Amino acid sequence: MTDTSEADAHRILESRPTIDAAEIDYKALITEIRDVFSDLAPDLTWPEGEIEPYEGGTFCEDPFANLSDAWSRIYRGPSEGAIRDDQWPAAEKRILSVAKDYGFTEVVSKSHRPGLHILSIKGKWGEILDISSAANTTLTLYGGCFIDPDKTPWTLADPPPSATRLHRTGRSRARGAGTSGRSKTRFSAHPDRRPW
């Protein structure tokens, strides 16, 4: 990317909410979808406590991958148990209604067959909500890319060494040297390259 295109990418992120503001909506969305499943199948067991995200600058894809203060988070909400096959149509209808309220309007994939139901919905910031119900039920939200005000921006002319390894390119300068060998693909937010 050129300096100009990176500046344009940063302006796009400046028009979005901060990552912490986005997280409030993400957690609320997951909570509401959990409630949909629990209403249909009261025996489902969800983890107790706060929904804690996975975080990493390398979750951001182009055109934001080279911005040091661009950040993204991934949220997971697994449960023990699942709804019955005959309950899935009602669940899907309610999930789509709830997701729409949070800007998730584009169904990017779905698959329904006995014992396995999958639904993926894309949001307005490029985030993806993945829902699967088989023996257990899993909710995974791959968050969009936002500015984290706690991260200090740096210029391309003088990036800090740590940013070169992970936050700027998502690739190490010397692959295979300890944890620096981790690649951007492993930490991608795209649903076809998930870390799970």
Residue pairs with C-beta under 8 A, 6 or more apart in sequence:
1 9
1 62
1 63
1 66
3 156
5 63
6 63
6 66
6 67
6 156
8 63
9 63
9 64
9 66
9 67
9 70
10 67
10 70
10 147
12 63
12 64
13 64
13 67
13 70
13 145
13 146
13 147
14 147
16 22
16 125
16 144
16 146
16 147
17 146
18 146
18 147
18 148
18 149
19 71
19 72
19 73
19 143
19 146
19 147
19 148
20 148
22 125
22 143
22 144
22 146
23 53
23 73
23 143
25 102
26 53
26 73
26 75
26 127
26 141
26 143
27 51
27 75
28 102
29 98
29 99
29 102
29 104
29 129
29 141
30 51
30 75
30 77
30 139
30 141
31 51
32 98
33 77
33 95
33 98
33 99
33 129
33 131
33 139
34 46
34 77
34 79
34 139
36 91
36 94
36 95
36 98
37 44
37 79
37 83
37 91
37 133
37 137
38 44
38 46
40 83
40 87
40 90
40 91
41 81
41 82
41 83
41 84
41 87
43 81
44 79
44 80
44 81
44 82
44 83
44 137
45 79
45 80
45 81
46 77
46 78
46 79
47 77
47 78
47 79
51 75
51 76
51 77
53 73
53 74
53 75
53 143
54 73
54 74
54 75
54 76
55 71
55 72
55 73
55 74
56 71
56 72
56 73
56 166
56 187
57 68
57 70
57 71
57 72
57 151
57 166
57 167
57 168
57 170
58 65
58 166
58 167
58 170
58 184
58 187
59 71
59 72
59 73
59 74
59 142
59 143
59 145
59 187
59 188
59 189
60 67
60 70
60 71
60 72
60 145
60 189
61 145
61 188
61 189
61 190
64 70
64 145
65 168
65 169
65 170
65 184
66 156
66 168
66 169
67 153
68 151
68 152
68 153
68 154
68 159
68 160
68 163
68 167
68 168
69 147
69 148
69 149
69 151
69 152
69 153
70 145
70 146
70 147
70 148
71 145
71 146
71 147
71 148
71 151
72 142
72 143
72 144
72 145
72 146
72 189
73 143
74 140
74 141
74 142
74 143
74 189
74 195
75 139
75 140
75 141
75 143
76 138
76 139
76 140
76 141
76 196
77 138
77 139
77 140
77 141
78 136
78 137
78 138
78 139
79 136
79 137
79 138
80 136
81 136
81 137
82 133
82 134
82 135
82 136
82 137
83 91
83 133
83 137
85 114
85 115
85 117
88 112
88 117
88 133
91 117
91 133
92 110
92 117
92 119
95 119
95 121
95 131
96 107
96 121
99 105
99 121
99 123
99 129
102 123
103 123
103 124
103 125
104 121
104 122
104 123
104 124
104 127
104 129
105 121
105 122
105 123
105 124
106 121
106 122
107 119
107 120
107 121
107 122
108 120
108 121
108 122
108 128
108 191
109 118
109 119
109 120
109 191
110 118
110 119
110 120
111 117
111 118
112 118
115 134
115 135
116 132
116 133
116 134
117 131
117 132
117 133
117 134
118 130
118 131
118 132
118 133
119 130
119 131
119 132
120 128
120 129
120 130
120 131
120 191
121 128
121 129
121 131
122 128
122 129
123 129
123 144
125 143
125 144
125 145
125 146
126 144
126 145
126 189
127 141
127 142
127 143
127 144
127 189
128 141
128 142
128 189
128 190
128 191
129 139
129 140
129 141
129 142
130 138
130 139
130 140
130 141
130 142
130 191
130 194
131 137
131 138
131 139
131 140
132 138
140 194
140 196
142 189
142 190
142 191
142 194
143 189
145 189
151 167
154 160
154 163
159 168
164 173
165 172
165 173
165 180
166 172
166 182
169 184
170 183
170 184
170 187
171 183
171 184
172 180
172 181
172 182
173 180
174 180
175 181
175 183
185 193
186 193
186 195
187 195
188 194
188 195
